[in-house]
């Protein structure tokens, strides 16, 4: 002989469940709670924290179910610039990552992550191997300088270049 038990929710829990479902937007026409998984999971988590009964109740439209659905989804917003001949136009693109470690687009899952354009553009120059290490050390020292020191370094470098050109022309005239 088997008995079947039917669990009944109290009026208070039913009222809280209805309030949760309206707050998460379950019955809003044209809105899907999965479009904003961060918000939906935060709302569900707050209801489960405030009302521990919801941690045990599972089913359609319950905080536990919505939290479990949305916690693995991450909302990622990337701003991609579209090059335009006259002026750059910014276009917002909204992407949805179903897995926490999934990288979408160029960069990580946080907005603004990814490769950044350099403040001052660099240039690749071929240097003889015998002095390549010296130049690499000079570049590393230059990177650590503040703006005033970088300006002074640049002026000293221009002076050195002028001095070298003058000594080269003097050497050629002697020969």
N, C-alpha and C positions, 0 to 999 in steps of 0.2 A: 504494500500500500504506500503510495507516495502522496505527499501534499504539496500543493503549489502555493507559494506565498507571494502576495502582491505588495510591493512597497508603495506606500503613499507618502507624498510630500505634504508637509504642513502648509498652511496658508501663508505664513511668513516666508518660507523658503520659496513658494511659488511666486509671491510678490517680488522677492529679491531676484529670482530668475528672470521674471518678466522685465524688471528694471534693467538687469544686465543685458538682456537681448536687445532692448531698445537703445541702450547706451552704446553697445558695440555696433549698432546699425544693421542688425540681422533682418529687420523688416522694412528698411528704407529702400524704396524702389530706385533702381539704377545705381545702387551702392553695394559693393561686395566687401565684407570685412577682410577678405584675403588680399585686397589691393593695398591695405595699410597694415601689414602684419605686425610691425613694431607697436603701433597704437593698440591694436586688438589684443596682442599678447600682454601688454601692460595693464589694460583694463581687466582682462581675465585674471591675471596674477593678483591685482589689487582686490578683486572680489574673493579670490580664494584665501588671501591673507586675512581679510576682514571677517569672512564667514567660512570657517574650516569645514562646514558641511559640504561645500562645493568641491572639496578635494576628493570626496568619495563618490560623488554623483557624476556618472559618465553617460553621455548620450548626445543626441543632436541638439545643438544650441546651448550646451552647458559650458561654464567657464573652463572646466578641465579639458573638454574636447577642443574648444577653440584655442586654448593655450597650447595644447600639444600640437595642433595643426600649425599654428603661427610662430612658435618659438624657433623653429628651424629655418624659417623664411627670413631673409634680411632685405630691408628696403635700401636700395643703393641709388643715389642721385648723382649723376655725373654731368658736369657742364662741359659741353664740347664747343669749341669755337669753330665756326665755319669761316674760312677765309673768303673775303669779298673784296673786289678790287678797290672799292672806295673806303669802306670801314668794316671792321670785324663785327659780325653779328653773333650773339650768344644764343644757343639753342639748348634748352633743358631736355634731358633725356632721362626717363625714369625706368630703371631696370629692376627686376625682381630675382634675387638669388635664392634658390631652393635649398642650398647647402651652405653652411657657415664658411667653409674653406674655399668655396668657388669664387674665383676672381673673374669679374666681368669687365669687359672693356680693357683699357690700358691703366693698370694700377690695381690697388686693393679694393676692399669693400667699403672703405670710408670715402666720403665725398672729398674731392680735392687731392686724393692720393695719386701717385703716378709720377712720371718724369716731368720735371719743370724746365721751362726755357731758362737758359742762363741769363744773368743780369748783364754780363759783358761777354759777348761771343768770343769763343776761342778759335784758334787756327792751328792746323797741323802743319808742322814745318820739318823738313828732313835735315838732320844734323849729322855730321861725321861721328862715327862710333866712338872715337877717342875723346870727344868732349860731350857726348850725349849724357853721361852720368852727371857731369857738372851742371849742365842746363836743367836736368831734372831736379837737382838740389836747389838751384836758383828759383825754379817755379814753385817748389814746395815752400821755400822761405817767403816768396812773394805772396802766396795765398794766406799766410799767417799775419801779414802786416795790416795795420789799420789804414784808412783812406789817406790820411796825411802822409804817412810813411810810404804808401804806394806811389803818391805823386812825387815825393822826393826821390824814390827809387827810379821812377821813369825819367826824371830830369837827369839823374846821374848816368843812366844808361844812354841817353841822348848825347851827353857830354863825352862819354867813353867812345861812342860811335864816331863822333866828330873828330876826336883825338886820333882814333885809329885811321880814319880816312886821311887826315893831315900827315900822319907819320908814314902812311903807305905812299902818298904822293911825293913826300920828301925822299923816301927810299928809292922810288922809281927815277927821280931826277938825278940822284947820285950815281946810278948805274948807267 
